[in-house]
Amino acid sequence: MYLVKVLRKIILCLLKTIFLIAILFFIYYQYINLYPNSSTASNVNKKNILSLKVGMHENEIKQIMGEPLEYKLEVLSKSDDLYTGVSLPEDLYFYKNLIYGRNGTFDSGASIYVRVQNEKLTDVFIEVNDVGIYSCTDKECQKVFHKLYFDCYIPDEKGNTCALNKKLKILKDNITKI
């Protein structure tokens, strides 16, 4: 009788442990491991982003910005029925998103989207922590919503960002004191 109670407790403890490990693996593979660090394509800088114009050919974009980190196909519709979610096939628009930057697990970088339709640039959108910081559309280009975020998250031609510039200034100030 005593042995049966002990075995039940051991089995229950093992089941709880297995369940907890399963939950931790799920969280790790679904969220943390997906994009563990922020990443940006090699030629991304303020000058290159600001030189993009609506109507540019996809090859021109790649000459300026380099190869994107990834491509995603997006389908949009002008005739979405709000009640049924039905779209007419003739109203579907296919876009290719060239993703030049993605934030990391804890929103540690900028997401940079360059949208192309029929091999022509239609818009550019940059966001940090789900906040739009830059937009370029056919209506208005080079629209920086948050200059501080733009300066801090998008490097200049030398690869510096505001955080790096602060560190360099501190180092320079300390060296001149010596």
GITA-V927828 format. One record per residue. N is the residue number from 1. RES is the residue in three letters. PHI is phi in whole degrees, -180 to 180 (none if undefined). BURIAL is I if it has 24 or more other C-alpha atoms within 12 Angstrom, else O. Layout:
N,RES,PHI,BURIAL
N,RES,PHI,BURIAL
This chain:
1,MET,none,O
2,TYR,-64,O
3,LEU,-63,O
4,VAL,-65,O
5,LYS,-64,O
6,VAL,-65,O
7,LEU,-63,O
8,ARG,-62,O
9,LYS,-63,O
10,ILE,-65,O
11,ILE,-65,O
12,LEU,-62,O
13,CYS,-63,O
14,LEU,-64,O
15,LEU,-63,O
16,LYS,-62,O
17,THR,-64,O
18,ILE,-62,O
19,PHE,-62,O
20,LEU,-63,O
21,ILE,-63,O
22,ALA,-62,O
23,ILE,-64,O
24,LEU,-63,O
25,PHE,-62,O
26,PHE,-60,O
27,ILE,-61,O
28,TYR,-61,O
29,TYR,-76,O
30,GLN,-85,O
31,TYR,-120,O
32,ILE,-72,O
33,ASN,-80,O
34,LEU,-62,O
35,TYR,-133,O
36,PRO,-63,O
37,ASN,-127,O
38,SER,-68,I
39,SER,-145,I
40,THR,-137,I
41,ALA,-62,I
42,SER,-64,O
43,ASN,-97,I
44,VAL,-77,I
45,ASN,-155,I
46,LYS,-58,I
47,LYS,-59,O
48,ASN,-66,I
49,ILE,-64,I
50,LEU,-70,I
51,SER,-85,O
52,LEU,-72,I
53,LYS,-130,I
54,VAL,-59,I
55,GLY,99,I
56,MET,-61,I
57,HIS,-75,O
58,GLU,-56,I
59,ASN,-65,O
60,GLU,-63,O
61,ILE,-59,I
62,LYS,-68,I
63,GLN,-65,O
64,ILE,-79,I
65,MET,-97,I
66,GLY,81,I
67,GLU,-75,O
68,PRO,-72,I
69,LEU,-67,I
70,GLU,-162,O
71,TYR,-116,O
72,LYS,-136,O
73,LEU,-89,O
74,GLU,-127,O
75,VAL,-117,O
76,LEU,-124,O
77,SER,-143,O
78,LYS,-87,O
79,SER,-114,O
80,ASP,-61,O
81,ASP,-82,O
82,LEU,-62,O
83,TYR,-91,O
84,THR,-110,O
85,GLY,72,O
86,VAL,-92,O
87,SER,-119,O
88,LEU,-80,O
89,PRO,-58,O
90,GLU,-73,O
91,ASP,-99,O
92,LEU,-81,O
93,TYR,-122,O
94,PHE,-104,O
95,TYR,-121,I
96,LYS,-111,I
97,ASN,-93,I
98,LEU,-94,I
99,ILE,-99,I
100,TYR,-101,I
101,GLY,-158,I
102,ARG,-140,I
103,ASN,-77,I
104,GLY,-86,O
105,THR,-56,O
106,PHE,-110,O
107,ASP,51,O
108,SER,-93,O
109,GLY,-154,I
110,ALA,-102,I
111,SER,-94,I
112,ILE,-121,I
113,TYR,-116,I
114,VAL,-117,I
115,ARG,-98,I
116,VAL,-126,I
117,GLN,-131,I
118,ASN,53,O
119,GLU,65,O
120,LYS,-121,I
121,LEU,-66,I
122,THR,-107,I
123,ASP,-167,I
124,VAL,-126,I
125,PHE,-141,I
126,ILE,-126,I
127,GLU,-137,I
128,VAL,-131,I
129,ASN,54,O
130,ASP,63,O
131,VAL,-114,O
132,GLY,-67,O
133,ILE,-116,I
134,TYR,-154,I
135,SER,-146,I
136,CYS,-138,I
137,THR,-130,O
138,ASP,-68,O
139,LYS,-83,O
140,GLU,-155,O
141,CYS,-114,O
142,GLN,59,I
143,LYS,-94,O
144,VAL,-95,I
145,PHE,-80,O
146,HIS,-129,O
147,LYS,-61,O
148,LEU,-61,O
149,TYR,-63,I
150,PHE,-60,I
151,ASP,-67,I
152,CYS,-81,I
153,TYR,-101,I
154,ILE,-107,I
155,PRO,-72,I
156,ASP,-82,O
157,GLU,-63,O
158,LYS,-87,O
159,GLY,91,O
160,ASN,-87,O
161,THR,-120,I
162,CYS,-62,O
163,ALA,-65,O
164,LEU,-68,O
165,ASN,-62,O
166,LYS,-63,O
167,LYS,-64,O
168,LEU,-65,O
169,LYS,-64,O
170,ILE,-61,O
171,LEU,-62,O
172,LYS,-62,O
173,ASP,-63,O
174,ASN,-70,O
175,ILE,-68,O
176,THR,-69,O
177,LYS,-75,O
178,ILE,-78,O
